[in-house]
Amino acid sequence: MGEKRHGKPVAFETVQAAIQGDVDSINQIIAYFQPYINARSRRKFINEFGVAEFVTDEYMKRRVETKLITKILDFKIRV
């Protein structure tokens, strides 16, 4: 069976910086989750020729990204 390859995990320091509001760190986290977000934001679309195809719903994608950003900023690390 084929093995799924994931990107390098986000460093703990990057997560800490993202929680503090660092824009570059937040963008790194969003980039890490981008393949998952794209996969979950697909919808079936029937074009003018009647052919069904799956396309990324940009509105849904932006909503998921926005929700991820708000959860990052609300995240608390217990020490």
VOVO-919082 format. One record per residue (C-alpha): z, y, x; residue in one letter. Coordinates in steps of 0.001 Angstrom, whole numbers, plus 524288, in hexadecimal, padded with zeros to 5 digits. Each point is the difference from the previous one (the first is absolute). Example, Ala and Ser with C-alpha at 12.3 -4.5 7.8 and 13.67 -1.06 7.14 Angstrom:
<pt zz="81E78" yy="7EE6C" xx="8300C" type="a"/>
<pt zz="7FD6C" yy="80D70" xx="8055A" type="s"/>
% end
This chain:
<pt zz="80000" yy="80000" xx="80000" type="m"/>
<pt zz="7FD6C" yy="80DDA" xx="80436" type="g"/>
<pt zz="80B74" yy="807C9" xx="804AD" type="e"/>
<pt zz="801EC" yy="80DC7" xx="7FACF" type="k"/>
<pt zz="8010A" yy="80A06" xx="80AAB" type="r"/>
<pt zz="8088E" yy="80BA5" xx="7FD91" type="h"/>
<pt zz="800B4" yy="80C67" xx="807B5" type="g"/>
<pt zz="80B05" yy="80294" xx="8095C" type="k"/>
<pt zz="80C70" yy="802C5" xx="7F837" type="p"/>
<pt zz="8049A" yy="80DF6" xx="7FF32" type="v"/>
<pt zz="80A5E" yy="8031B" xx="80A1F" type="a"/>
<pt zz="80DD3" yy="802BD" xx="7FB67" type="f"/>
<pt zz="7FFA2" yy="80D5E" xx="80677" type="e"/>
<pt zz="7F3DB" yy="80346" xx="7F816" type="t"/>
<pt zz="806ED" yy="7FC2C" xx="7F371" type="v"/>
<pt zz="80BA0" yy="80870" xx="803AC" type="q"/>
<pt zz="7F722" yy="80B94" xx="802B7" type="a"/>
<pt zz="7F8BD" yy="7FDE2" xx="7F32D" type="a"/>
<pt zz="80CC9" yy="8000A" xx="7F876" type="i"/>
<pt zz="802EC" yy="80D27" xx="8064A" type="q"/>
<pt zz="7F2D8" yy="80518" xx="7FB0F" type="g"/>
<pt zz="7F765" yy="7FF04" xx="80C0E" type="d"/>
<pt zz="7F215" yy="80084" xx="7FAC7" type="v"/>
<pt zz="7F9D9" yy="7F825" xx="80B17" type="d"/>
<pt zz="809CE" yy="7F509" xx="7FE18" type="s"/>
<pt zz="7FDAC" yy="7FFB4" xx="7F161" type="i"/>
<pt zz="7F166" yy="7FF30" xx="8028B" type="n"/>
<pt zz="8022A" yy="7F48A" xx="8094E" type="q"/>
<pt zz="8077B" yy="7F8A9" xx="7F572" type="i"/>
<pt zz="7F584" yy="802E0" xx="7F5E3" type="i"/>
<pt zz="7F590" yy="7FB5D" xx="8098D" type="a"/>
<pt zz="80797" yy="7F355" xx="80206" type="y"/>
<pt zz="80055" yy="7FD62" xx="7F150" type="f"/>
<pt zz="7F20A" yy="804C9" xx="7FD7B" type="q"/>
<pt zz="7F9B5" yy="7F26B" xx="7FF42" type="p"/>
<pt zz="80A25" yy="7FBB7" xx="7F5FA" type="y"/>
<pt zz="7FE81" yy="80C8A" xx="7F828" type="i"/>
<pt zz="7F12C" yy="7FEB9" xx="80001" type="n"/>
<pt zz="800C1" yy="7F1DC" xx="7FB87" type="a"/>
<pt zz="80938" yy="8033C" xx="7F4D3" type="r"/>
<pt zz="7F83B" yy="80C06" xx="7FBB1" type="s"/>
<pt zz="7F370" yy="7F8B9" xx="7FCC9" type="r"/>
<pt zz="7FA4C" yy="7FFE7" xx="7F24E" type="r"/>
<pt zz="7F49C" yy="7F909" xx="7F9EB" type="k"/>
<pt zz="7F4C7" yy="80950" xx="7FD80" type="f"/>
<pt zz="7F336" yy="7FCFD" xx="7F91C" type="i"/>
<pt zz="7F4F1" yy="80841" xx="8054F" type="n"/>
<pt zz="7F419" yy="80504" xx="7F883" type="e"/>
<pt zz="7F8CD" yy="7F33B" xx="802A8" type="f"/>
<pt zz="80ABD" yy="7F7CF" xx="7F9C8" type="g"/>
<pt zz="804A6" yy="7FA81" xx="80CEE" type="v"/>
<pt zz="80EB5" yy="7FEC1" xx="8017B" type="a"/>
<pt zz="805B1" yy="80488" xx="80CD4" type="e"/>
<pt zz="80D92" yy="80322" xx="804CA" type="f"/>
<pt zz="80237" yy="80DDA" xx="804B7" type="v"/>
<pt zz="80BEC" yy="80755" xx="804B6" type="t"/>
<pt zz="80625" yy="80853" xx="7F575" type="d"/>
<pt zz="802D9" yy="80C5B" xx="807C3" type="e"/>
<pt zz="8096F" yy="8054D" xx="7F5D4" type="y"/>
<pt zz="8082E" yy="7F3A3" xx="8006C" type="m"/>
<pt zz="7FF5D" yy="7FFC5" xx="80EDB" type="k"/>
<pt zz="80515" yy="80E03" xx="800F1" type="r"/>
<pt zz="80AF0" yy="7FD03" xx="7F658" type="r"/>
<pt zz="8047A" yy="7F457" xx="8081D" type="v"/>
<pt zz="7FF81" yy="80817" xx="80C7C" type="e"/>
<pt zz="807C1" yy="80ADD" xx="7F983" type="t"/>
<pt zz="80A23" yy="7F643" xx="7FB3D" type="k"/>
<pt zz="8010A" yy="7FA43" xx="80DAF" type="l"/>
<pt zz="8023B" yy="80D8C" xx="805C4" type="i"/>
<pt zz="80ABD" yy="8031C" xx="7F630" type="t"/>
<pt zz="806B0" yy="7F2FB" xx="802B7" type="k"/>
<pt zz="7FF41" yy="8025B" xx="80EAB" type="i"/>
<pt zz="8066A" yy="80D4C" xx="7FE88" type="l"/>
<pt zz="80A9A" yy="7FA7E" xx="7F6E8" type="d"/>
<pt zz="802D8" yy="7F459" xx="808E6" type="f"/>
<pt zz="80D8F" yy="7FF0C" xx="805E7" type="k"/>
<pt zz="80331" yy="7F7CA" xx="80BFA" type="i"/>
<pt zz="80DAB" yy="7FA55" xx="7FFBE" type="r"/>
<pt zz="80660" yy="7FF71" xx="80D39" type="v"/>
% end
